[in-house]
Amino acid sequence: MGQSTFMVEMMEVADILKEATSNSLVILDEIGRGTSTYDGLSIAWAVAEFISDKEKCGAKTLFATHYHELTELENRLEGIKNYSIAVKEKGEDVIFLRKIVRGGTDESYGIHVARLAGVPKAVTSKADEILRSLERKNILTGKKQEKQDKKQVEGQFDLYNYKLAEIAHEIDKINLNELTPIDALNVLVKIKEKMK
């Protein structure tokens, strides 16, 4: 019909949100996965909030998602409970126990699933490398992928994120095999001073 899969998904979500009541059972799977990460997360978050609001909807809902950030909703909104699939990690291997347990997770096992599916080792190894790089950039340097606040003057930067990036760069340069225990302690003291 000339519509993208994401448009079809959004049309279905729109119908569900318009029609669902507190007497409805709503089952949603991976809302927002057909667009950018931040767009998708924002849509999924807003949909979950809308459905959980007893004034707007209040339907009983099963909401499957890989957006780990949504596990925070349990602490923010009444009636939301997290469940996840139990896994057992054995070294680098992951065993899916096919059991649903109470609580959320901050792990994603997409690359492990790709391995189980038979994706070539060269691809999954490269995916692991890319994932570590992306996580390092987001966590250590504080680089933001989202658009900058419009109020921010062009050319300005967040001093805190700059400091984190500087410290992360210094840590990255350290050769742990060449440090004595006292040297390591001195490095840690310097890092703590810079964090202040």
Backbone bond lengths (Angstrom), bond angles and torsions (degrees), N, CA, C in turn:
res aa  C-N    CA-C-N  psi(-1)  N-CA   C-N-CA  omega(-1)  CA-C   N-CA-C  phi
1 M - - - 1.465 - - 1.524 111.95 -
2 G 1.336 116.63 9.99 1.450 119.53 176.72 1.520 114.87 80.53
3 Q 1.309 118.13 10.58 1.468 121.66 179.69 1.524 109.92 -103.17
4 S 1.329 116.90 144.88 1.466 119.89 174.50 1.524 108.98 -72.04
5 T 1.331 115.99 159.95 1.467 118.84 178.48 1.519 110.81 -61.99
6 F 1.340 116.89 -34.48 1.464 119.52 179.27 1.531 110.87 -67.37
7 M 1.327 117.27 -40.72 1.466 120.73 177.81 1.529 110.50 -61.87
8 V 1.322 116.07 -42.61 1.465 119.90 178.43 1.531 109.78 -61.63
9 E 1.334 115.87 -43.73 1.466 120.05 177.95 1.528 110.99 -59.18
10 M 1.323 116.56 -45.18 1.461 119.93 -178.21 1.535 111.23 -66.91
11 M 1.335 117.02 -35.38 1.466 120.27 176.90 1.534 110.46 -64.85
12 E 1.345 115.38 -39.31 1.463 119.32 177.63 1.524 111.06 -67.01
13 V 1.334 116.80 -41.84 1.468 120.79 177.39 1.525 109.84 -61.85
14 A 1.329 116.84 -42.92 1.471 120.67 179.11 1.527 110.42 -58.58
15 D 1.331 117.39 -45.52 1.466 120.98 178.44 1.523 111.21 -61.06
16 I 1.328 116.07 -45.09 1.463 120.32 -179.78 1.524 110.46 -59.99
17 L 1.334 116.91 -47.51 1.466 120.43 -176.57 1.528 111.95 -67.21
18 K 1.316 117.33 -31.12 1.468 120.58 178.46 1.524 111.62 -74.02
19 E 1.336 117.16 -34.81 1.462 121.61 -171.80 1.525 114.74 -97.90
20 A 1.328 118.56 -24.57 1.467 120.96 -173.96 1.517 111.65 -67.97
21 T 1.329 114.95 143.58 1.465 121.67 176.34 1.519 107.94 -130.07
22 S 1.315 116.24 -177.53 1.467 120.29 178.35 1.527 111.30 -66.76
23 N 1.325 118.27 -13.16 1.468 122.57 177.15 1.529 112.57 -92.90
24 S 1.323 117.72 0.36 1.470 121.98 -175.54 1.531 111.62 -89.86
25 L 1.330 114.60 155.07 1.451 122.16 167.90 1.527 105.92 -113.77
26 V 1.318 116.75 117.79 1.464 122.13 -177.57 1.529 108.26 -111.33
27 I 1.325 116.12 132.05 1.466 121.70 176.77 1.523 107.51 -121.37
28 L 1.327 116.45 116.79 1.461 122.13 -178.26 1.522 109.56 -122.31
29 D 1.318 115.81 136.41 1.455 120.85 -178.50 1.523 110.13 -127.28
30 E 1.313 115.87 116.26 1.467 122.54 173.74 1.523 113.91 57.24
31 I 1.305 117.31 47.24 1.467 120.70 176.25 1.529 109.31 -61.85
32 G 1.331 116.24 132.87 1.461 121.07 175.33 1.513 115.83 89.35
33 R 1.316 119.22 5.09 1.463 120.23 -176.07 1.527 113.83 -79.76
34 G 1.315 118.67 -6.46 1.452 120.26 -177.08 1.516 114.55 -95.11
35 T 1.327 117.32 10.89 1.463 121.13 -179.36 1.522 108.50 -134.92
36 S 1.329 117.68 -169.62 1.466 119.78 -178.66 1.527 110.22 -62.69
37 T 1.311 116.03 157.38 1.457 121.14 -176.46 1.523 112.07 -55.31
38 Y 1.324 117.46 -48.64 1.469 119.57 -176.01 1.523 111.88 -71.03
39 D 1.336 117.90 -38.56 1.467 120.31 174.61 1.526 109.98 -60.63
40 G 1.318 115.91 -49.83 1.459 120.85 -177.23 1.512 112.40 -61.62
41 L 1.327 116.47 -45.09 1.462 120.82 178.15 1.520 110.66 -60.99
42 S 1.316 116.65 -43.56 1.470 121.31 -179.37 1.522 111.19 -62.65
43 I 1.327 116.43 -43.25 1.466 120.21 179.14 1.528 109.98 -64.98
44 A 1.331 116.93 -47.92 1.463 120.60 -179.27 1.528 111.10 -59.57
45 W 1.319 116.91 -43.06 1.473 122.39 179.87 1.530 110.00 -61.25
46 A 1.332 116.08 -48.87 1.467 120.56 -178.14 1.529 111.58 -64.65
47 V 1.334 117.30 -38.11 1.465 121.17 178.02 1.534 109.65 -63.88
48 A 1.326 117.05 -45.48 1.464 121.07 179.45 1.532 110.92 -61.18
49 E 1.330 116.50 -43.61 1.468 120.18 178.09 1.521 111.13 -62.40
50 F 1.330 117.17 -44.66 1.463 122.17 -179.21 1.531 110.38 -59.69
51 I 1.329 116.55 -48.37 1.457 120.36 -177.36 1.526 111.58 -65.70
52 S 1.329 116.86 -37.98 1.467 119.73 -177.44 1.526 112.84 -73.24
53 D 1.327 117.26 -19.81 1.466 121.57 -179.66 1.531 109.44 -72.79
54 K 1.333 116.31 114.51 1.464 120.89 -176.87 1.528 112.54 -63.71
55 E 1.332 117.35 -27.08 1.468 120.90 178.47 1.531 111.36 -72.58
56 K 1.343 116.79 -35.35 1.469 121.10 -176.09 1.524 112.67 -92.20
57 C 1.346 116.69 -35.57 1.462 118.96 -175.41 1.525 110.87 -151.79
58 G 1.334 117.08 -74.32 1.454 121.59 177.86 1.518 115.06 73.84
59 A 1.327 118.32 20.66 1.471 121.39 -179.48 1.527 110.70 -71.55
60 K 1.329 115.70 148.59 1.467 120.26 169.89 1.518 105.79 -68.96
61 T 1.329 116.71 131.47 1.464 119.15 -171.10 1.515 112.42 -140.74
62 L 1.326 115.97 138.22 1.460 123.46 166.57 1.520 105.39 -105.86
63 F 1.325 117.21 120.58 1.463 122.46 -172.29 1.523 107.69 -125.88
64 A 1.314 117.55 96.65 1.463 121.93 -179.73 1.522 109.48 -86.81
65 T 1.346 116.70 131.67 1.461 120.42 -178.48 1.523 110.59 -154.93
66 H 1.336 115.62 156.06 1.460 121.41 171.50 1.524 111.11 -104.07
67 Y 1.314 117.73 1.28 1.471 120.50 177.22 1.525 108.37 -76.07
68 H 1.327 116.13 99.85 1.469 120.87 -177.66 1.526 111.84 -59.22
69 E 1.325 116.26 -29.64 1.464 119.94 -177.71 1.528 112.01 -60.02
70 L 1.319 117.17 -25.85 1.464 120.61 -178.07 1.526 112.59 -69.92
71 T 1.325 117.63 -15.86 1.465 118.52 177.35 1.522 111.06 -64.21
72 E 1.340 117.23 -21.01 1.469 121.73 177.34 1.528 112.12 -63.87
73 L 1.316 117.52 -24.24 1.461 120.99 -177.31 1.524 112.26 -61.20
74 E 1.333 116.82 -29.13 1.461 119.83 178.32 1.525 110.68 -58.86
75 N 1.321 117.46 -36.74 1.471 122.02 -179.94 1.520 112.80 -81.14
76 R 1.316 117.06 -16.73 1.470 121.03 -174.88 1.519 114.20 -102.49
77 L 1.330 116.08 -30.26 1.462 119.63 -172.32 1.522 111.54 -124.71
78 E 1.299 115.41 138.31 1.455 121.29 179.35 1.524 110.45 -69.13
79 G 1.318 115.67 139.52 1.456 120.42 174.01 1.511 115.59 91.19
80 I 1.331 118.80 -7.82 1.469 120.64 179.99 1.521 108.98 -93.95
81 K 1.324 115.69 130.48 1.465 122.54 179.05 1.519 108.77 -129.22
82 N 1.323 115.96 134.98 1.460 121.61 179.37 1.524 111.52 -92.21
83 Y 1.327 114.71 139.90 1.456 122.64 172.02 1.520 107.11 -136.54
84 S 1.319 116.33 152.55 1.465 119.61 178.58 1.520 109.30 -145.66
85 I 1.313 115.44 168.68 1.460 121.06 177.85 1.524 108.31 -85.29
86 A 1.321 116.10 128.64 1.463 120.76 -179.51 1.520 109.96 -69.72
87 V 1.329 114.83 139.10 1.463 120.78 176.10 1.526 108.80 -134.19
88 K 1.305 114.85 156.03 1.456 120.64 175.14 1.518 106.59 -122.65
89 E 1.322 116.48 122.97 1.459 120.60 179.16 1.516 108.33 -97.12
90 K 1.317 115.26 129.31 1.462 121.97 -179.79 1.515 106.33 -128.86
91 G 1.331 116.07 95.25 1.463 119.93 -173.34 1.510 108.56 65.44
92 E 1.335 116.10 -123.76 1.461 120.21 177.86 1.525 112.01 -92.81
93 D 1.325 116.43 -4.80 1.460 120.73 179.96 1.524 110.25 -86.77
94 V 1.320 115.33 147.71 1.451 122.08 177.49 1.523 107.80 -124.10
95 I 1.321 115.75 130.10 1.457 120.87 177.50 1.521 107.55 -112.35
96 F 1.328 116.67 120.55 1.459 121.70 177.82 1.526 107.84 -83.91
97 L 1.331 116.78 119.39 1.460 121.55 -172.21 1.528 113.65 -84.95
98 R 1.325 117.92 -2.85 1.464 122.68 178.64 1.517 111.59 54.92
99 K 1.328 114.73 41.30 1.459 121.06 -179.04 1.526 107.88 -136.73
100 I 1.321 116.67 134.23 1.464 121.32 177.82 1.524 108.21 -90.98
101 V 1.335 116.39 128.95 1.468 121.32 -179.18 1.524 109.94 -125.34
102 R 1.315 115.83 154.79 1.458 122.35 179.72 1.522 109.51 -67.47
103 G 1.339 116.87 137.31 1.453 122.41 176.90 1.518 112.26 111.99
104 G 1.317 114.39 157.88 1.463 120.43 178.51 1.513 110.02 -91.57
105 T 1.300 115.24 -173.31 1.457 121.31 177.43 1.519 108.47 -143.30
106 D 1.314 116.42 153.12 1.458 119.37 174.74 1.527 109.74 -112.62
107 E 1.329 115.33 13.44 1.460 120.58 178.15 1.520 109.80 -106.74
108 S 1.316 115.28 149.49 1.455 121.12 173.32 1.520 106.20 -127.21
109 Y 1.307 116.50 138.00 1.456 119.99 -174.50 1.525 112.34 -115.18
110 G 1.307 116.58 30.10 1.459 120.79 -177.73 1.519 113.52 -58.69
111 I 1.315 116.71 -42.11 1.469 119.68 -178.94 1.526 110.12 -68.97
112 H 1.331 116.88 -36.54 1.466 120.12 176.28 1.525 110.61 -63.49
113 V 1.322 116.27 -41.76 1.462 120.17 178.04 1.530 110.07 -63.11
114 A 1.339 116.36 -40.24 1.468 120.05 177.54 1.526 110.23 -59.76
115 R 1.344 116.93 -40.37 1.475 120.63 177.22 1.530 110.59 -62.28
116 L 1.349 114.93 -46.97 1.466 119.64 179.88 1.526 111.69 -60.07
117 A 1.331 115.97 -32.98 1.463 121.00 -178.55 1.528 112.29 -77.14
118 G 1.344 116.64 -10.94 1.451 119.94 177.68 1.522 114.75 97.40
119 V 1.337 117.51 14.02 1.470 119.86 175.88 1.531 107.00 -61.50
120 P 1.338 118.44 136.01 1.467 121.11 -176.40 1.532 113.18 -53.14
121 K 1.336 115.39 141.96 1.463 122.42 -178.57 1.529 111.81 -55.67
122 A 1.324 117.84 -36.11 1.468 120.56 179.26 1.533 110.43 -60.08
123 V 1.321 116.40 -37.00 1.467 120.49 -179.31 1.523 110.69 -74.52
124 T 1.345 117.96 -46.53 1.470 119.58 -177.69 1.529 111.41 -68.42
125 S 1.325 117.48 -34.31 1.471 120.65 176.49 1.523 110.16 -64.86
126 K 1.330 116.55 -43.99 1.462 120.65 177.52 1.531 109.97 -63.88
127 A 1.341 117.18 -39.16 1.469 120.71 178.36 1.527 110.46 -62.05
128 D 1.345 117.41 -41.04 1.475 120.97 176.40 1.526 110.75 -59.68
129 E 1.323 115.72 -43.92 1.466 121.62 -179.84 1.533 110.78 -62.64
130 I 1.314 116.85 -45.36 1.465 121.39 179.95 1.526 110.01 -64.42
131 L 1.330 116.57 -43.06 1.465 120.56 179.49 1.525 111.27 -59.68
132 R 1.325 117.09 -46.12 1.474 120.01 178.40 1.522 110.49 -60.68
133 S 1.313 117.02 -40.86 1.458 121.24 179.55 1.530 111.08 -63.95
134 L 1.328 116.85 -45.09 1.464 120.37 179.72 1.520 111.23 -64.41
135 E 1.331 116.80 -42.38 1.465 120.10 179.24 1.519 110.53 -64.59
136 R 1.328 117.17 -40.76 1.464 121.09 -179.99 1.530 110.43 -63.14
137 K 1.330 117.40 -42.88 1.460 120.55 179.61 1.523 111.66 -63.65
138 N 1.315 116.98 -44.04 1.458 120.11 -177.51 1.511 112.25 -71.31
139 I 1.331 117.62 -40.71 1.458 120.03 -173.81 1.521 111.84 -85.93
140 L 1.331 117.17 -48.20 1.450 118.96 -174.10 1.521 113.66 -79.92
141 T 1.317 117.69 -41.48 1.459 118.46 -175.35 1.512 112.34 -93.97
142 G 1.337 116.40 -14.96 1.456 118.53 -179.70 1.510 112.72 70.36
143 K 1.342 118.22 13.52 1.462 119.54 178.94 1.505 109.41 -61.45
144 K 1.301 116.35 136.21 1.449 120.67 -177.22 1.506 109.91 -103.75
145 Q 1.336 115.52 136.63 1.447 119.82 176.97 1.514 110.98 -91.76
146 E 1.356 116.34 -21.30 1.449 117.80 -178.74 1.523 110.51 -76.26
147 K 1.328 116.34 164.37 1.453 120.94 -179.57 1.518 109.87 -65.89
148 Q 1.321 115.88 146.08 1.454 120.44 178.93 1.518 110.31 -70.00
149 D 1.317 115.61 150.23 1.461 121.00 177.15 1.527 108.56 -58.23
150 K 1.318 116.73 134.21 1.468 121.16 -176.54 1.529 111.66 -62.16
151 K 1.323 117.11 -24.04 1.469 120.09 -179.52 1.526 111.40 -73.89
152 Q 1.328 116.38 -20.54 1.457 119.70 -177.83 1.529 109.49 -69.08
153 V 1.316 115.95 131.22 1.452 121.05 -179.11 1.523 108.97 -72.96
154 E 1.333 117.18 136.49 1.456 121.28 -179.97 1.521 109.91 -57.29
155 G 1.319 116.25 134.33 1.461 120.97 179.94 1.514 112.76 96.06
156 Q 1.347 117.89 -16.63 1.452 119.91 177.87 1.522 108.53 -77.63
157 F 1.313 116.84 158.60 1.452 120.07 174.01 1.516 108.10 -141.03
158 D 1.309 115.09 159.95 1.452 121.83 179.78 1.527 107.85 -77.16
159 L 1.321 117.35 115.36 1.455 122.32 -176.12 1.521 111.42 -61.31
160 Y 1.334 116.75 -38.33 1.462 120.37 -179.57 1.529 110.17 -63.88
161 N 1.324 117.17 -46.46 1.470 120.42 179.51 1.521 110.80 -64.33
162 Y 1.324 116.69 -35.45 1.461 120.60 177.94 1.529 109.56 -63.29
163 K 1.346 116.39 -44.22 1.464 120.93 179.59 1.527 110.53 -61.98
164 L 1.345 116.41 -43.57 1.464 120.12 178.59 1.518 110.98 -60.62
165 A 1.321 116.14 -42.17 1.463 120.27 179.54 1.525 110.39 -63.27
166 E 1.318 116.05 -41.41 1.464 121.08 179.67 1.532 110.51 -63.34
167 I 1.328 116.39 -45.57 1.462 121.06 -179.91 1.527 110.28 -65.81
168 A 1.330 116.83 -43.26 1.465 120.78 178.84 1.522 110.40 -59.75
169 H 1.332 116.76 -39.37 1.466 120.95 179.05 1.531 109.92 -64.20
170 E 1.331 116.97 -42.75 1.467 120.32 178.24 1.521 111.69 -63.04
171 I 1.333 116.38 -43.50 1.461 120.49 179.41 1.519 110.20 -62.28
172 D 1.314 116.13 -40.68 1.458 121.39 -179.05 1.531 111.76 -62.05
173 K 1.335 116.83 -30.61 1.470 121.14 -178.43 1.530 112.80 -79.17
174 I 1.330 118.23 -15.22 1.465 121.40 -175.87 1.522 110.48 -71.50
175 N 1.326 116.13 130.90 1.456 121.51 174.08 1.527 107.05 -97.62
176 L 1.319 116.16 101.37 1.463 121.26 -175.07 1.523 112.88 -61.19
177 N 1.311 116.57 -27.63 1.469 119.97 -179.22 1.528 112.42 -70.46
178 E 1.331 117.46 -17.91 1.459 120.37 -178.68 1.523 112.87 -99.81
179 L 1.329 118.33 -3.84 1.469 121.58 -177.54 1.521 111.38 -89.09
180 T 1.333 114.68 136.01 1.461 118.99 169.06 1.525 106.68 -82.72
181 P 1.319 118.50 163.15 1.473 119.84 178.33 1.532 112.69 -55.00
182 I 1.331 118.08 -39.80 1.474 120.03 -179.83 1.531 111.05 -69.07
183 D 1.353 116.78 -36.49 1.469 120.66 175.63 1.528 110.50 -62.30
184 A 1.338 115.83 -42.42 1.463 120.29 179.65 1.523 110.30 -62.50
185 L 1.322 116.90 -41.35 1.464 120.98 178.19 1.526 110.68 -63.94
186 N 1.330 117.50 -42.41 1.467 121.33 178.00 1.530 111.72 -62.68
187 V 1.329 116.67 -40.77 1.468 120.82 177.58 1.521 109.57 -61.92
188 L 1.326 116.42 -43.94 1.464 120.71 179.50 1.528 111.25 -61.96
189 V 1.317 118.01 -40.63 1.469 121.80 177.32 1.531 110.57 -61.48
190 K 1.333 116.96 -44.04 1.472 120.95 178.28 1.523 111.59 -61.67
191 I 1.327 116.47 -42.43 1.466 120.54 179.91 1.531 109.75 -63.85
192 K 1.338 116.53 -43.21 1.477 119.21 179.01 1.514 110.79 -61.18
193 E 1.321 116.95 -39.34 1.476 120.59 179.18 1.526 110.55 -63.44
194 K 1.318 117.24 -41.57 1.463 120.68 179.91 1.520 111.87 -67.30
195 M 1.341 117.02 -29.80 1.455 120.67 -178.89 1.529 111.85 -72.79
196 K 1.316 117.73 -18.84 1.470 120.07 -176.55 1.499 111.85 -69.47
